[in-house]
Amino acid sequence: MEEYQHVGNSAGPARSIKTPDGPKCEQRVTESFSGNGVPGRSECSTFDGSHLRVTETSKVSKYHQQLLGGLPLHIDSGGPNLSMSDGHRMTPGTTPFSVVEKLREGCYGRHNTLNLLDPWTAEGEQAITRPFDYVMSLQGKNVRSQLLSAFNAWLQVDEKSYNIIDKVIGMLHNASLLIDDIQDGSDLRRGSPAAHRVFGTAQTINSANYAYFLAQKELLQLRNPLEAFQIFNDELLNLHRGQGMELFWRDTLTVPTVEHYLQMISNKTGGLFRLAVRLMQSVNPSDHDILPLTELLGLIFQVRDDYRNLCSDEMESTKGFCEDLTEGKFSLPVIHSIRSSTTGNNELLNILKLRTSDRNLKAYALDYMLSRTKSLDYTREVLIHLYQQARTALGHIQGKNVVMEAILDKLMLD
């Protein structure tokens, strides 16, 4: 039979607590609110609200008075001194609330809003950005900054805005690497241990997410921050859609079509390229239609990485041997190999499912794609076709751009 026990203290009205087990539960509820019945404690003083003074300057609401009134804030005088986070000691008989009262003097601004977030310290910033700073220190080839410079040969963005956009793209790129390595289970990044292997998964995720918002904050300095925010949001949604589909295919062993795969990498890899160009165009609108070339560059970068992950000695030294196979990733060569098999053999799919690090097994899978299904040849042909399309798109843009031409030449496979 359900009963109700009225509990409370002198600081506020009694509250009705439903106690389905009658007297036995009544006792537990009463003990909980009185502070008694705590293991290892003969008695526990309770906060009676009598010393709580609400001054006109603090303007603590009635809601907060009631909230504080039910808390056992008094520290028993027989207990030990407690260390405070700032190095001070809490002496017997003091209360956490009295410490808060001392802090309150500088916590309320002129609008009576509680400000407990300031000051944020350089030490705190350094602590939470360590994984991000670590991946930034692992020098890459900086191709994205070179691309930005090539785009600016057409768009002519002022130096201040250009530097802001360059910084934003660099931050997003490196933050995405932190997340990619976690989601892929990678051990290496640019030949060094991946950040989450050094700092742990949780801290690395937080650091990457924090960097996203730091990058977004930089947009406030641009000429049209509202438009910049919209562009930023659009392309980060695209990036996460692409990444999400890649993870879905991998984790459900769903083999995508080549068309769906190219659409995915247009979202995932092409997103940052489009973001850079669209931000630059928002600062200085131009008649140059460079988005078609931008789309093609995103495709070239990812398909080239797919090929090199399986065939490049340099990629092996920085990421590991055929790391895409260990990650179970449906790269373009893998998709082609599985879909072009005429025997219905699922050997490659089974190897992907294993997420193996066994070099011999991965070498077998590589040989299967090379000799049986000719999937590396197919991937190379796709790259050549994309490269030719990019050259055509480049020719349609007014004004010679030697920097972009040099970048395209570097992207061609040897």
C-alpha positions, 0 to 999 in steps of 0.5 A: 500500500502506497504511503506518503511521508512529508519531509522538509526542514526549516529553510523551506516547505515540506515535500511529499515523497511517495514511499511504497514500502511503508514504515521501512521506506519512511525511515530511509527517506527521513534519514536521507533528508536529516543526514543521519544513517550515513555509514561510518558517521554517528551523526551529521549536522544539517544545513538549517538555512538560518545563516543564509542571507540573501542581500539585495546585491546578490539577488538570489532567486527564491528558486535558488533559495529553495534549492540551497535550503535542501542541501546538507552544506554544513561540514561537521566540525569533527571532520578533517580539513578539506583541500580546496582546488586553489590550494587553500584549506577548508577549516572545520565549521566552514561551509562550501556556501560561505566560500561561494559567498566570498566568490560572489562579490566578483561573480555578478555583472551589472546585469545581475547574471552569474558569471562563473566562466571567467577567467579562462586561463592559458593553462586550461587552454593548453590542457584541453588543446594538447591533442590538437596541438600535437597533430598540428605539430606533425608536419604534412605537405601543406597542400591545402594552403597551397590550394588556397593560394592558388584559388586566391590568384583568381579571387583576390581576397584581402590579406587579413581575410585570407589569413583568417580563412586559411587558419579556419581551414587548417583548424578544421582539417587537423581537427577532422584528422583527430576524429578520423583516426579515432573512427578508423582505429588508426595507430599512426598519423604522418609517421607518428602515433595517432593523437588518441594513442597518446592522449586517450580517446575521450580527450582527443574527441573533446579537443577536436570538437573544441577546435571546430568551435574555435574555427567558427569563432574566427569567422566573426572577423570576416566582412560578412560573418552571418553569411560565413556562418551559414557557409560554415554550417552547410559544409560541416553538415556535408562533411559529417554526412559523408563521414557518416555514410562511410562509417555506415557502409563499413560497420554494416558491410554494405558495399556501395556503388561507385557512384554513391562512393564518389558522392560520399567523398564529394561531401567528406573530402570536397567539403573543406575545399568548397568551404574555403572557396565559398568563404573567399567568395563571400568576402570578395564576390567574383565572376570566376566560376571555380566550384566545378574545379573545386569539386574535381580536386576533392575527388582527385585527392581522395581517390589518389589516397585510396590508390596510394594507401595500397601501393605507395611505400611512402604511405606505408611508412606514415600510415602502415601497410594497406591500412585501409584493409585493416580499417575495413574501409570500402575504398574505390579499389575495394568496391570495384574488386568486390563488385566486379568479381564474376565468381561470387567469391567473397574473400575480399569482403571476409578479409575486410570484416576481419579488420586484420593487421596480418601482413600476409593476409593483406598482401593476399588481398592486395594481390587479389585486387591487382591480378584477379579483378584489376582494381588498381588499374581501374582506380588509376584510370578513374584518376586519369579521367578526373585529372583530364576533367580538372584540366578542362575545368581549369581551361574554362576559368579566365586567367592563367594560374601557374600555381594551380597548374603546378598542383595538378601536375603534382597530383598525377600519379608517377 
